[in-house]
Each structure stands twice: as C-alpha cells, then as structure tokens.
Amino acid sequence: MARRWLVTGCSSGLGQALAAAAAEAGDEVVATARKPAALEDLRRRHGGRILPLALDVRDAEQCRNAVAAAVDRLGGLDVLVNNAGNGVFGTVEEVGDEELRDQLETLVVGPWRLARLVLPVLRAQGSGHVLNVSSLSGRMSFPGLAAYVTGKHALEGMTQALAAEAAPFGIRVAALEPAGYATRYGTSLTDAADRSALYRDATEPMREQLRGMAQLPTVSRPEDFARDVLRIVAADTPLPVRIPVGAGSLDSIAAAVHAGAEELAAVRGLLDG
Ligand SMILES: NC(=O)c1ccc[n+]([C@@H]2O[C@H](COP(=O)([O-])OP(=O)(O)OC[C@H]3O[C@@H](n4cnc5c(N)ncnc54)[C@H](OP(=O)(O)O)[C@@H]3O)[C@@H](O)[C@H]2O)c1
C-alpha cells in the first residue's frame, strides 16, 4: 500500500535518506527543508514522488502552509516524521535564554505544532503514524548537551502522552531514538555564545566525540535508519512507544535502564533506613 509522508529536515542525513527510501518504495513524500534548494537532488532523482517544500519548524505559518499543501497535493497524509533537529553545545550555566528558547522551538514546539496540525487529518482517516525523531539523549543526559537533552526528553514526554491520546483513533505514535549515524549532526552543533574555560575539561571530550562521530568505525548509515523506519511503519504488531535505532543505541539505553533500577534501590536504602 503506497503511503503519503511529510518529513521535516530533508536537506541532509536521516531525513534525506528516509525521503529517498520512501520514494523508492513507491510512496509519495512531502520533503521539507529550511532551504528548498537543498532538496533539488532528491527531487531530480525521484521525480514526482518527492514534493519539495520550504519549512523551518520554528515558523508557525510555514508549518500551517506545509501541512495544508501536503494534504492538498497528496489528498491526505499517512505519516508525519518530525525529524528536523540541531543542537547548541554548552552547559546549563553557559546556555542563554534565547539559545535555550531557540533550541526548544526546533526540538519541541515545532514537532508539537506539526503533530497538532496533522492529527485531525489522521483522525478523519482512522489511521496514520506520528514518528518523532528523538535521540539516545531522550533517555540519557550528557554534560555540555543540556539544552539538546532537555529538548529531546521533552519530545519523548510529549510522544508518550500523544501515543495514549491518539491510539483510540487508530493513530500510531512513537519516538525513534537514534545514536551513532554518520550524518553532519556532530559537526553542525553550534557553541553557546558564552562558553567558559571553567567547563572545558568536563565538556570538551564530549564535544570532540560528537565532532568525529561520523568517522567512528561503529557508525550506522542513514540508509539503515530509513530501512528501519519503513519496517516500523509497515509493522502490524503494536509499536513500542520508544524505539532505539542505530549503532549501540539499544545497548546504551538498556545499560541506562539498569543503572536507573540501581539508583532506585539506592533511594530505598536512603529513605527507608
Ligand atoms: N545522527 C545521529 O546519530 C543522531 C543521533 C541522535 C539524534 N539524531 C536526530 O536525528 C535528526 C536528524 O539529524 P541528522 O543526524 O540527520 O543530522 P543532520 O544531517 O544535521 O540533519 C538535521 C536536519 O534538520 C534540519 N533542521 C535543523 N533545524 C531546523 C529547523 N529549525 N527547521 C527545519 N529543519 C531544521 C537541518 O536543516 P538545515 O540544512 O536547514 O540546517 C537538517 O536537514 C535530528 O532530530 C537529530 O537530533 C541523530
């Protein structure tokens, strides 16, 4: 069955690979990017199956226009993938109000708004998917990535609420938790304006690791992500609400869940004694 997709952040990386794979599978994809010129190659390779649109997810009017245009041109929608994302690098003390707001606009407010706009369409059909691309950072936290981690944790909280709210209408919702894909994510992080030498020792190893992420030997390919998302959308079994994908994501999250259980045991020891 051919599906109709709206995917954000298709200028590169996971979004671009997903749009290409869905089009190759015979689906129709509204592929969006802040600069639509970045979608030209996708459109050339996949012809009429890719509909390029301008969308900065922080812009409410562009979000409304994108959903309206997608529904108008495709006659409906089956899958929304909130994939667009970026990161500001800095500690809690270093990240300023505006930088934090901007980070949350991209990682939380934009995806929330797009879900709100798409839900009536999916509800009327009685089917569809909302997939929010979170991160390993939606479950774990890392020094220097406070704003990004906050955004991804918030996105997961919203996803879990939405999954329960939308299920009675036949709408399937999940957070995808990527880690370790070779994309430009690690190099596209911007530094907080007020970086301080005080935190360099605590945060620089993480900064270096992210810069070199795409070159790690254990890295996964964006095409693997795309293949997994197509499988997730085609699955006829109930979906887990949070789905780790990519090199080491599941193992890292399993270790974090185990550490969380140990932490709870320590809390019992502290408060029951
Ligand atoms: N790669 C990984 O291993 C990994 C791990 C954890 C989470 N993720 C998540 O996966 C998603 C895709 O990232 P990626 O790895 O494919 O990195 P990427 O290649 O840097 O792609 C990120 C995409 O998001 C777009 N974007 C950023 N801010 C936007 C905004 N305000 N409005 C619309 N588009 C915006 C970028 O567009 P421009 O070209 O306009 O900047 C780009 O197309 C992100 O949500 C990221 O947090 C990836």
The ligand as an SDF file (V2000), in Angstrom:
LIG
                    3D

 48 52  0  0  0  0  0  0  0  0999 V2000
   22.9280   11.1930   13.5700 N   0  0  0  0  0  0  0  0  0  0  0  0
   22.6530   10.6190   14.7340 C   0  0  0  0  0  0  0  0  0  0  0  0
   23.2850    9.6210   15.1430 O   0  0  0  0  0  0  0  0  0  0  0  0
   21.5730   11.1780   15.6050 C   0  0  0  0  0  0  0  0  0  0  0  0
   21.6110   10.8250   16.9530 C   0  0  0  0  0  0  0  0  0  0  0  0
   20.6040   11.2920   17.7730 C   0  0  0  0  0  0  0  0  0  0  0  0
   19.5770   12.0560   17.2650 C   0  0  0  0  0  0  0  0  0  0  0  0
   19.5810   12.4060   15.9470 N   0  0  0  0  0  0  0  0  0  0  0  0
   18.4630   13.2320   15.4840 C   0  0  0  0  0  0  0  0  0  0  0  0
   18.1390   12.8940   14.1500 O   0  0  0  0  0  0  0  0  0  0  0  0
   17.5520   14.0060   13.4870 C   0  0  0  0  0  0  0  0  0  0  0  0
   18.2260   14.2080   12.1450 C   0  0  0  0  0  0  0  0  0  0  0  0
   19.5820   14.5540   12.3640 O   0  0  0  0  0  0  0  0  0  0  0  0
   20.7740   14.0690   11.4070 P   0  0  0  0  0  0  0  0  0  0  0  0
   21.6410   13.1780   12.1940 O   0  0  0  0  0  0  0  0  0  0  0  0
   20.2360   13.6050   10.1110 O   0  0  0  0  0  0  0  0  0  0  0  0
   21.5860   15.4400   11.2580 O   0  0  0  0  0  0  0  0  0  0  0  0
   21.6760   16.4900   10.0450 P   0  0  0  0  0  0  0  0  0  0  0  0
   22.2560   15.8400    8.8500 O   0  0  0  0  0  0  0  0  0  0  0  0
   22.3570   17.6720   10.6370 O   0  0  0  0  0  0  0  0  0  0  0  0
   20.1560   16.8340    9.7120 O   0  0  0  0  0  0  0  0  0  0  0  0
   19.3940   17.6760   10.5080 C   0  0  0  0  0  0  0  0  0  0  0  0
   18.3070   18.2880    9.6380 C   0  0  0  0  0  0  0  0  0  0  0  0
   17.4690   19.1070   10.4690 O   0  0  0  0  0  0  0  0  0  0  0  0
   17.2890   20.3580    9.7720 C   0  0  0  0  0  0  0  0  0  0  0  0
   16.9410   21.4320   10.7010 N   0  0  0  0  0  0  0  0  0  0  0  0
   17.6220   21.9320   11.7500 C   0  0  0  0  0  0  0  0  0  0  0  0
   16.9350   22.9220   12.3450 N   0  0  0  0  0  0  0  0  0  0  0  0
   15.7750   23.0480   11.6430 C   0  0  0  0  0  0  0  0  0  0  0  0
   14.6370   23.8830   11.7520 C   0  0  0  0  0  0  0  0  0  0  0  0
   14.5230   24.8120   12.7100 N   0  0  0  0  0  0  0  0  0  0  0  0
   13.6170   23.7220   10.8600 N   0  0  0  0  0  0  0  0  0  0  0  0
   13.6890   22.8000    9.8850 C   0  0  0  0  0  0  0  0  0  0  0  0
   14.7610   21.9960    9.7090 N   0  0  0  0  0  0  0  0  0  0  0  0
   15.7800   22.1110   10.5810 C   0  0  0  0  0  0  0  0  0  0  0  0
   18.5910   20.5820    9.0480 C   0  0  0  0  0  0  0  0  0  0  0  0
   18.3490   21.5170    8.0080 O   0  0  0  0  0  0  0  0  0  0  0  0
   19.3580   22.7070    7.5520 P   0  0  0  0  0  0  0  0  0  0  0  0
   20.0820   22.1410    6.3780 O   0  0  0  0  0  0  0  0  0  0  0  0
   18.4370   23.8050    7.1980 O   0  0  0  0  0  0  0  0  0  0  0  0
   20.2290   23.0030    8.7350 O   0  0  0  0  0  0  0  0  0  0  0  0
   18.8450   19.1730    8.5280 C   0  0  0  0  0  0  0  0  0  0  0  0
   18.0850   18.9100    7.3720 O   0  0  0  0  0  0  0  0  0  0  0  0
   17.6970   15.1990   14.4390 C   0  0  0  0  0  0  0  0  0  0  0  0
   16.4820   15.4070   15.1230 O   0  0  0  0  0  0  0  0  0  0  0  0
   18.7710   14.7350   15.4130 C   0  0  0  0  0  0  0  0  0  0  0  0
   18.6490   15.3360   16.6940 O   0  0  0  0  0  0  0  0  0  0  0  0
   20.5590   11.9910   15.1160 C   0  0  0  0  0  0  0  0  0  0  0  0
  1  2  1  0
  2  3  2  0
  2  4  1  0
  4  5  1  0
  4 48  2  0
  5  6  2  0
  6  7  1  0
  7  8  2  0
  8  9  1  0
  8 48  1  0
  9 10  1  0
  9 46  1  0
 10 11  1  0
 11 12  1  0
 11 44  1  0
 12 13  1  0
 13 14  1  0
 14 15  2  0
 14 16  1  0
 14 17  1  0
 17 18  1  0
 18 19  2  0
 18 20  1  0
 18 21  1  0
 21 22  1  0
 22 23  1  0
 23 24  1  0
 23 42  1  0
 24 25  1  0
 25 26  1  0
 25 36  1  0
 26 27  1  0
 26 35  1  0
 27 28  2  0
 28 29  1  0
 29 30  1  0
 29 35  2  0
 30 31  1  0
 30 32  2  0
 32 33  1  0
 33 34  2  0
 34 35  1  0
 36 37  1  0
 36 42  1  0
 37 38  1  0
 38 39  2  0
 38 40  1  0
 38 41  1  0
 42 43  1  0
 44 45  1  0
 44 46  1  0
 46 47  1  0
M  CHG  2   8   1  16  -1
M  END
$$$$
